[in-house]
């Protein structure tokens, strides 16, 4: 049997990549900032909406991935 890989547990304030299954925008990936941890393995994240304003979303931990190395490194 294949083992399920442990999901990434991002710290609050981290920048992550959100890849959802619902719409075309989220299937390609969307950069978000982790704002808080919610219940049931979910996180509250901040993203830029279609009108350019910040939007708070609650998403599952399994849909978060760390960014590629070097994108926002200081």
Order of alpha helices (4+ residues) and beta strands (2+ residues): beta-alpha-beta-beta-beta-beta
